[in-house]
């Protein structure tokens, strides 16, 4: 696979939005250890429980290692 961006939509349950945001901010930078070239986490301004996690990869295999890695389990 050529370079690409994984767009992961997340949705937190009621009353857990802030906790989920903190957890995403903790785990998102770990993608660089798996070869990600960049990452970002965005929280919707219209729905405080909706998040978008984007990670850029050069290789699909790196994405699969990250997604199936211990940090994401």
URTABEL-V561544 format. One record per backbone hydrogen bond with DSSP energy under -1.0 kcal/mol. CO is the residue of the C=O (numbers start at 1). NH is the residue of the N-H. If there is no record, write none. Layout:
co=CO nh=NH
co=CO nh=NH
This chain:
co=4 nh=57
co=6 nh=55
co=8 nh=53
co=10 nh=51
co=13 nh=16
co=16 nh=20
co=17 nh=21
co=18 nh=22
co=19 nh=23
co=20 nh=24
co=21 nh=25
co=22 nh=26
co=23 nh=27
co=24 nh=28
co=27 nh=30
co=28 nh=31
co=29 nh=32
co=30 nh=33
co=31 nh=34
co=31 nh=36
co=32 nh=35
co=38 nh=56
co=40 nh=54
co=42 nh=52
co=47 nh=50
co=49 nh=12
co=50 nh=44
co=51 nh=10
co=52 nh=42
co=53 nh=8
co=54 nh=40
co=55 nh=6
co=56 nh=37
co=57 nh=4
co=59 nh=63
co=60 nh=64
co=61 nh=65
co=62 nh=66
co=63 nh=67
co=64 nh=68
co=66 nh=69
